[in-house]
Amino acid sequence: MSNKEGPPLVPLERVAMPTIESTDKATRKMITQINKTLTPRFPLQTTGNAVDYDTMRFATLANLKNEPQLNVGLRVTSKDYALLPGQPVKTVSGMCLFGASGLSGIGSSGQGFSLTDPIALRNGLPEKIVRIEETPFLHSSETQTILQVTRALQLLAGEGVECFFHLPTVEYKLYQLEPFQQGKLTADQLDTLFAKIDRRSADLSKLVSKRIPVKTEIGSPLGPLENLLQTKKGRTSLDDCLDCASKDLLLAAQIRSEKPNSFLALCDLSYVAGYLKQAMAATSQGGGCLAVDMSQEKKIFDYTKEAAKNLGINLTMAVMLLAPATVTLNGLHGKDSLFMHQPDGLSPLTEQKIVFRAAKGGKQ
């Protein structure tokens, strides 16, 4: 199947459907952990279906009415960690902006370079940017968060549940300061990029907030840096950012421990701080903490555990990692378009598919 009016968001590939694998050891282990950690607190059930994706095993989770169903992999700081009946629960989630390819700089050679992929930016842009290009539609990572993560949070809705949603507006502005200080962006280009990030962030905030059914705070641990960036813009130094961030006790402790030497490294601390802050607040209030993210973000949990150990923090939380799903954009969301800013003259994306393989012992 192809979109005759334009290319799909990602190449269409063969899809192996998940099969029932309730007798498989890895699946039974995952179902047991879900039942121990989540079901005492939330009206959830596992169906016995299992799927493998990116070396991870996922069990199928649904509410008691069997809808909606999500492929979930649960990670815990302790196998005995459980969310208790009636316990207040702090959930934490978030999303990236633009994906790795939604905001690009075109160099003097005509080659495009990502301005939002921290791995690429860490290596430095090889040439000066002469033009900036923003894709007019959502990247697959944004789409997955809007559709999948909010569905998961709907499963977890109820009295006593709150959500912190990390929208990294400040972080993505800091990303741009790396190539700017390397002389690859002009001051005018930096202002343009800041404006694009602000607009994207505002639009995504609206899309996400109306889909999360619990009390939600949308922001970033680096939020206090926003005034600094608005005032100094390209004159903002790393020392300026570290001084401002260090006014927060947790970030100050992370900075002393990790000694970030770049804007990108500071951003990495912020993502971990989003998890740590909620886990620590939940513990202090006698509550539980559950992070909800796409499986591509599983490193945040690993880094959070390592950071907690380095800082001497007793971390107690779980993370619900969601496997990517087949997403059909037409007809799923009523009047909502998944384009940014309603661009004219562009056809809607029709379908994207993520490749799965059947769980061990299943049939392709």
N, C-alpha and C positions, 0 to 999 in steps of 0.2 A: 504494500500500500504506500502511496506517495502523495505528497501535496502538489498538485499540478500548478497551483498558483504561486508557489515559492517553496524553498527548501524547508524541511522540518527542522526543529530546534537541534535535534541530535540525529545521527543516521539511524534509520530503521533497521533493526536486526532481528534475527530469530529469537523467539522467546520460549523458554522452557517453563512450563507452568509448575508451580509447587505441587507436591503430592503428599498424601497422608503418610506420615512417618512416626506415628505415636509410639511405635515399639523401638525406634532407634534410640540408642543410649544418649547421644548428644541432645536429641530433641527432648527426651524425658528429663534430662538435667535442666534444660532451659525452662521447660514447663514447671518443674518443681520450684525453681527459683522465682518465677513470676508468681506462682501461687503463694509462696512463702512471703514475698515482699509486698506485692500489690493487692492481691485479692482480699486480705483482711480489712483493707481500708476502702477499696473501691469496688463497685458492683461489676466486676469483670470476669471473663472466663476465657480459657484457651480452648481451641477447637481440635488440637492435635495435628493440624497442618504444619508443615515445616518447609523452609526454603533456605538455600545457601546463597550468599552473595558476598563477594570480596573477602573470602576466607572466614566469614562469620555465619553462625547458625541463628536463624530467626524462627520463633514460634508465632502462630497466628492468634491475635488478641481481639476480643470483641466485648461489647457490653452484654448484659443478660438477654437482650432481645436479638443478639447476634449481629448487631450493626453498630457502628461501622467496623470492619475488620482491617487490622493492620498487622504487618509483619514486624515483630518486635524482638530485639535482642536486649536482654537486661544485663547490666554490669553493676556490681555492688562493691562497696568497700569491705564488707564482711558478708559471707554467705548466710549469716543469721540475721542480716538487717531486714527489718519489717516495718511497714507503715501500719500503725495500729488503728483499730476502729475509733472513729471520731477524732483522731489526732489532727491538729492543724498541719497542713502540708505546704511548704514553699516549693513551687516548681520554678525552674529556670530554663530558658531556651534562648533562641536568637537566630539571626540569619546574616548572611553576607550581602553586600550590595554589588550589583552588576555581574556577579560571578567572576570567573577568571578572564573572561573575554568580552564583557559588556561595555567596557570603557577602555579605549585604546588610543595610543599616540602614534601617528604616522611619521616616520623619520624622513630625513632628507633623501634617502634612497628609495622611498616609497614603501618600505617594509613596515608592517604594523607591530606594535609592542604593547603588551598588556600593562595598564596602569593600576590594576587592582589585584594582580597576582603577587602576593608577597614573596614567593619563591623566586619569580623572575626579577622582581625589583631588588631583591637582596644581591643579585649578581650585577646590578647596575645596567642602565640602558646604554646600548653601544653607540648611539648617535643622538643628535639633537632632534627634538620633536618640532615638526612644522605644522601639524594639523591634529586636532582631537576629534575622535569619532565615538559616539555613544549609540549603542544598539537601541532601536525604538521598541523592542519587545523584551519581555522578561527572560533572563537566563534560566537554564534548567534548575540551578541551585536555588534561585529565588522562588521559582514555581513550586519546587518540592517542599520548601518550607511553608509557603502560604497554604498549600493544599494538605500536605501530610502532617506537619507539626500541629497545625490548628485542629485537625481531626483528632489527633492524639490528646490534645488538651481538652477537647470536648468530652472524651472518655473519662477524663480525670476531674471533670467539673463537679462542684458540690460545695456545701458549706465548709468554711475553714480552709479553702484552697486559694492561694494567691500565686501570681506569676510575675517573675521578673523577666522581661524580654529584652535581650541585648541587641540593640540596633547600633552598629558601630560607625555612626556618622563621624565622630571625631577621629577614630582609628583610620578611616579611609582618607581623611584629610592629611593625617600624618604620613600615610603612604606616599602622598604627592610631594611631601617635603624632601624625601630622599632624592628623587631625580632633580628637583629644583635646586637643591644645594650642590648637586653635582654639575649644575650648569646645563642640564638637558631640557629644562622648561623655563619659559620667561615668566615674569611677574604677572603679565596679563593672562597667560595660559593657566597659571596657578589660580587666579581669581575665577576663571571660567570653570575650572575643575571643581573648586569649592562650591560654586553655585550649582553645578550638576549634581554633586553629592547631596547638597541640601534638598534639592527638589526630589531626587530619587528617594531619599530617606523619608521625606514627608509623605510621599505617595505610598510607599511600602508600609509605613506606620498605619495609614488609614486602612489598607487592605488587611493587615494582620489584626489590628485592634478590634475590628468589628466581627472577627471570626473567633476570638478567644472569649469563652463564656464566663470567665472568672475575673476578679479584680486584678488588673494588670498595670505594672509600671514598665514603661518603655524608655530605655536610656542606655547609659554606658558608665562603667566605673571611671572612665576618663572624661565624663561630661563636664567637670569643672574647667577643662582645658579649652572649651569652646570660646569663652570670652577672650582668652589669651590669643587664640588663633584669629579671631575677628579683629583684634586690635593690632597685632604685630604681623599677621599673615606670613609672607615669606621671610620676614626677619626673625621669626620664631626659631630659637635654637633648641637643641636637645636638652641643654642644661635648664632652659626656661621650662620645658615640659616636665622634666624630672622634679624640679623644685615645686611646681604647681601640683603634680600628682602626689608628691610626698606629704602633702597636707592631709591626705587620707592615710590613716594608720596602717591599714592592710597593704596598700600599695607601697607605702614607705618601707615596710618590712620586706616586701618582694624586691623592691629596688636595691635594698642593702644586700639581700641574698644573691640576686641574679646579676646585679651590676650591668643593666642594659646599655649597650654602646651604640645604639641606633634607634631611630623612630620605630622601625619594624619590631625590634626587640621589646620596646615599651608596649607596643600593641599586643604582643603575645602575652605579656603579663596581665593586660586588661581582660582578655578572654578567660584566663584562669581566675582572676579576681571575681568575675561574675559568678562563677560556680562557688568559690570559697565564701563569698559574702553571704549567699543564700544558705549555704550549709551551716555556717557559724551562727547566723541569725536563727535558723530553725532549732539548732541545738540549745541556744540560750533560752528559747521560748518553749522548750519541751516538745517541739514539733519534729516532723520529718522533712527530708529534702529529696526531690526527684528532678533530675535534669532530663529534658526531652529534646533530642536533637536528631538530625539525619545521621546515618551511620558514617558519612564522610567526616564528621566532626568528632569521631571517637578519641582522637589524640588529645582533645581538650581535657577529657576525663583523666587520661593517663598523666598528662602534665599537672593536673590539679592534685592528684594523689602524691606525685613527686614533690610538688611545691609544699603541700601540707606537711609532709615528712620533714622537709628542710626547715620549715618554719616552726616545727614543734606543735602543729595543730592536729588535734584528734579529729580527723575527717570522718563523718558518718553521712553517707548519701548513696543514692543509686542513680543510674542513668539509663533511660529508655532510649535505645538507638533504633531508628526506623529505617528499614530497607527501602530503597527507591521503588516506586511503583509505576505501573503503566498509567499514564495520565492522558485522558482525552479532554481537551479544553472546551470544545463546543458543547453547550448545554448543561454544564456542570454547575455553573454559578449564576444563573439567572441573567440579570442585566450587566453583571460585571464583565468587563473586558480585561484580559491579562496583558494588554499592551500598556506601556507607560505613556501617559499624556495623550492618549487617543490619537495617534498619528493618522494623517490622511493618506489614502492611496496605497495602503498596505493590507494584504489579506491576512486573516487570522491563521495562526498556527493550528494545524488540525490534530496532530497526535505526536506524542513522543513515547518511546518504549525503552525500558531498561532491561538488559539481558540478565536473566537468572539461570541457574542450573537447578535441576531437581535435587532435593536433599538425598543424602546417601541411601542407596538402595531403591530409589524411585526410578520412574521411567521418564525419559525425555519426551 
